[in-house]
Amino acid sequence: MEILLASPRGCCAGVDRAIEIVERALELHGAPVYVRHEIVHNRHVVASLEAKGVVFVEELDEIERTDRPVVFSAHGVPKAVPEEARQRNLVYFDATCPLVSKVHIEAQKHHRKGRLMILVGHEGHPEVVGTMGQLPEGSIILVQNHEDAETVDPGEGRELAYITQTTLSVDDTRGIVEVLMRRFPGIHGPHRQDICYATTNRQAAVRAIAPDCDLVLVVGSATSSNSSRLVEVALKAGAGNACLIENAGHLESFDLEGVSTLGLTAGASAPETLVQDVLAYLRDSHDVTIREVRVSEENVHFRLPHALAH
């Protein structure tokens, strides 16, 4: 079996920063440290932090000890969340990915100019909830797909702008934006597309290997939007099949008979150790050769909040 190892893959700078924020909060304050929502969408990461004394909650009113710090997840939160934390005198650290914060800032700038926002994203995803919560209710219309883009009715005489969730399929989003620009020629958009560099690079790497693969495995959690998109990208790019797996243990139920070329990648919230575990499993069960296919280099690093910096 030949394994085509996509690169870049795995944890991005925003994920690394979010995990480091939680670990630094533990160093400075001790356990427990609370985290609102999963810090990133990966069960391995969440479980490892829980073992160190992190308590995950969905809402601030679940926090039992108000003398303990709370971290907001990398996906971002509505403005009401830090306001509630201040009212409850909670010490909080915001681990929102800077690229998500950039989308929030864009939305606020357009709103100040009186523009109605169209957000391309998935309903209910924490990033979308956080972005929509940056502005007063009714200021943002959510568009999820081509059909929504063709039928959305913002009303007459409104100046429009669009923003996008950062973890979407690059190709799908491009098509949705093209529909919006055709229907609303004066719509304002970001200087550069909001989809983050890591999402773009990981999809490009999968696109490069997929046509040669009988099967592409994407290491990541089912709750991870960017990981799920990698499966879709692989299939559209010509892979014989593509599947999302949480870890190497999931391979025990896979029938790899007939798979001569296997592609392997990981979503932007999946640690490299999980990829190496999959490679170790495949080495034990098959005669493998490994070829890394690199489409770009990444050297992005985001600074920690001042209160947590060394």
C-alpha positions in Angstrom: 0.0 0.0 0.0 1.2 3.5 -0.9 0.2 6.2 1.6 0.0 9.8 0.2 0.4 12.0 3.2 -1.2 15.4 2.6 0.7 18.5 3.8 -0.1 20.9 5.4 -2.4 18.9 7.7 -3.5 18.9 11.4 -3.5 21.7 14.0 -3.4 25.3 12.7 -2.0 28.3 14.5 -5.5 29.3 15.9 -5.9 25.8 17.5 -2.4 25.8 18.9 -3.0 29.2 20.4 -6.3 28.2 22.0 -4.9 25.1 23.6 -1.9 27.0 24.8 -4.2 29.6 26.4 -6.0 26.9 28.4 -2.7 25.3 29.5 -1.2 28.7 30.5 -4.4 29.4 32.5 -3.9 26.1 34.3 -0.2 27.0 35.0 -1.1 30.4 36.5 -4.3 29.6 38.3 -4.3 25.9 38.9 -7.3 23.5 38.4 -10.1 23.7 37.8 -10.1 26.0 34.8 -13.5 26.3 33.0 -13.9 26.4 29.2 -17.1 27.5 27.6 -17.8 25.0 24.8 -15.2 22.6 23.5 -12.0 24.7 23.1 -11.6 23.1 19.7 -13.7 20.4 18.0 -11.5 17.4 18.8 -12.3 14.8 21.4 -8.7 13.8 21.9 -7.8 17.4 22.8 -10.8 17.8 25.1 -10.1 14.6 26.9 -6.5 15.4 27.5 -7.4 18.8 28.9 -10.1 17.3 31.1 -7.4 15.0 32.6 -5.4 18.1 33.6 -8.4 19.6 35.4 -10.3 21.5 32.8 -14.1 21.6 33.1 -16.1 22.2 30.0 -19.4 23.9 30.1 -21.9 25.1 27.5 -23.0 28.3 29.3 -21.5 30.4 32.1 -24.3 29.7 34.5 -23.0 26.1 34.8 -19.8 27.4 36.4 -20.0 26.3 40.0 -16.9 28.3 41.3 -17.0 31.9 40.3 -13.5 32.4 41.7 -12.0 30.3 38.9 -11.1 31.5 35.4 -13.0 30.7 32.2 -11.7 30.5 28.7 -13.9 31.2 25.6 -13.4 28.7 22.8 -11.5 29.3 19.5 -14.8 29.5 17.6 -15.7 32.9 19.2 -18.7 33.9 21.3 -21.5 36.4 21.0 -20.8 39.8 22.7 -23.3 38.9 25.4 -21.0 36.2 26.7 -18.1 38.4 27.9 -20.6 40.9 29.2 -22.2 38.2 31.3 -18.8 37.2 32.6 -18.0 40.8 33.6 -21.4 41.0 35.4 -20.6 37.8 37.3 -17.0 39.1 38.1 -15.5 36.1 36.3 -11.9 36.2 35.2 -12.0 35.2 31.5 -9.5 34.6 28.7 -10.7 34.8 25.1 -9.2 32.1 22.9 -11.1 33.2 19.8 -9.0 32.6 16.7 -7.7 35.9 15.4 -9.0 35.1 12.0 -12.5 34.7 13.4 -12.0 37.9 15.3 -11.1 39.5 11.9 -14.6 38.5 10.6 -16.2 40.0 13.7 -14.4 43.3 13.1 -15.5 43.3 9.4 -19.1 42.7 10.4 -19.0 45.6 12.9 -17.4 48.0 10.3 -20.1 47.2 7.7 -22.8 47.6 10.4 -21.5 51.0 11.3 -21.9 52.0 7.7 -25.5 50.9 7.7 -25.1 47.8 5.7 -27.2 44.6 6.1 -24.9 41.6 6.5 -25.2 38.3 4.7 -23.2 35.6 6.5 -22.3 32.4 4.5 -22.1 29.6 7.1 -23.8 26.7 8.8 -26.7 27.3 11.1 -25.9 26.4 14.7 -22.1 26.1 14.3 -20.5 27.9 17.3 -18.5 30.2 15.0 -21.7 31.3 13.2 -23.5 31.8 16.6 -20.6 33.9 17.8 -20.4 36.0 14.6 -24.2 36.7 14.5 -24.0 37.6 18.2 -21.6 40.5 17.4 -24.5 42.7 16.0 -28.0 43.5 17.1 -30.7 40.9 16.2 -31.8 41.2 12.6 -28.5 42.7 11.4 -27.2 39.5 9.8 -29.0 37.1 7.4 -27.6 33.6 7.3 -27.1 31.9 3.9 -26.1 28.2 4.0 -26.0 27.1 0.4 -26.6 27.9 -3.3 -30.4 27.7 -2.9 -30.4 30.1 0.0 -28.2 32.5 -2.0 -30.7 32.4 -4.9 -33.7 33.1 -2.8 -32.5 35.3 0.0 -34.6 38.6 0.1 -32.8 41.4 2.0 -35.5 43.9 1.0 -35.4 46.9 -1.3 -32.9 49.7 -0.9 -30.6 48.1 1.6 -26.8 48.4 1.1 -25.4 44.9 1.6 -22.1 43.2 2.6 -21.1 39.6 3.0 -18.8 37.7 5.3 -18.1 33.9 5.6 -17.5 31.3 8.2 -13.8 30.5 8.2 -14.0 26.7 8.0 -16.2 26.2 4.9 -15.4 24.5 1.6 -13.4 26.9 -0.5 -15.1 25.8 -3.8 -18.6 25.7 -2.3 -18.2 29.2 -0.8 -16.9 30.6 -4.0 -20.0 29.4 -5.8 -22.3 30.9 -3.2 -20.5 34.2 -3.3 -20.7 34.3 -7.1 -24.5 33.9 -6.8 -24.7 36.8 -4.2 -22.6 39.0 -6.4 -24.7 38.2 -9.5 -28.0 39.0 -7.7 -26.6 42.0 -5.7 -23.9 43.6 -7.9 -23.2 46.3 -5.3 -22.6 44.0 -2.4 -19.5 44.6 -0.4 -17.1 41.8 0.5 -13.9 41.3 2.4 -10.6 42.4 0.8 -9.7 38.7 0.9 -12.0 35.8 1.4 -12.7 35.1 5.1 -11.9 31.3 4.8 -8.8 30.9 6.8 -5.3 30.1 5.4 -5.3 26.7 7.2 -8.7 25.6 5.8 -7.6 26.7 2.3 -4.2 24.9 2.5 -5.6 21.7 3.9 -8.2 21.5 1.2 -5.6 22.2 -1.5 -3.4 19.4 -0.2 -6.4 17.0 -0.2 -7.3 18.1 -3.7 -3.7 17.3 -4.8 -3.7 13.7 -3.6 -7.4 12.7 -4.0 -7.4 11.8 -7.7 -4.7 9.1 -7.1 -6.3 7.6 -4.0 -8.6 4.6 -3.6 -9.5 5.9 -0.2 -8.8 9.2 1.7 -8.8 9.1 5.5 -9.4 12.4 7.3 -8.4 12.3 11.0 -10.8 14.6 12.9 -14.0 14.7 15.0 -17.5 14.6 13.5 -18.2 17.9 15.2 -15.3 19.6 13.3 -16.6 21.6 10.3 -13.2 21.9 8.6 -12.6 18.1 9.0 -16.0 17.2 7.5 -15.3 19.6 4.6 -12.0 17.7 3.8 -14.0 14.5 3.2 -16.3 16.4 0.8 -13.3 18.0 -1.0 -11.7 14.6 -1.4 -14.8 13.0 -2.9 -15.3 15.9 -5.3 -11.6 15.9 -6.3 -11.9 12.2 -7.5 -11.0 10.0 -4.5 -12.5 6.5 -4.8 -13.9 7.0 -1.3 -13.3 9.2 1.7 -14.0 8.8 5.4 -13.7 10.7 8.6 -12.0 8.8 11.5 -11.5 10.0 15.1 -8.3 8.0 15.7 -6.4 4.8 14.7 -8.8 2.6 16.7 -11.5 3.3 14.1 -9.5 1.5 11.5 -10.1 -1.8 13.2 -13.6 -2.0 11.6 -12.3 -0.9 8.1 -11.9 -3.3 5.2 -8.8 -2.0 3.4 -8.8 -4.9 1.0 -8.1 -3.6 -2.5 -6.8 -0.2 -1.3 -3.5 0.2 -3.0 -3.2 4.0 -2.6 -4.5 5.6 0.6 -4.5 9.3 1.2 -4.2 10.6 4.8 -4.8 14.0 6.2 -6.1 15.7 9.4 -8.4 18.5 10.1 -7.2 21.8 11.6 -8.1 20.8 15.1 -6.5 17.3 15.0 -3.1 16.9 16.6 -0.3 15.3 14.6 0.0 12.5 17.2 -3.3 11.1 15.9 -1.9 11.0 12.4 1.2 9.2 13.5 -1.0 6.7 15.4 -2.8 5.9 12.1 0.5 5.5 10.3 1.8 3.1 13.0 -1.4 1.0 12.7 -1.1 0.8 8.9 2.6 -0.1 9.2 1.7 -2.9 11.5 -1.0 -4.3 9.3 0.4 -3.6 5.8 3.5 -3.3 3.8 3.5 0.4 3.2 5.4 3.2 1.5 4.8 6.7 2.5 5.1 9.8 0.3 4.4 13.2 1.6 2.7 15.6 -0.8 3.2 19.2 0.2 1.4 22.1 -1.5 2.5 25.0 0.8 4.5 26.0 3.8 2.9 27.4 7.0 4.8 29.6 9.5 1.9 31.4 11.1 2.0 32.1 14.8 -0.6 34.0 16.9 0.4 35.7 20.1 -1.2 34.9 23.4 -3.3 37.4 25.3 -1.1 39.8 27.3 -2.3 38.4 30.6 -1.0 34.9 29.7 2.1 35.8 27.9 5.4 34.6 29.4 
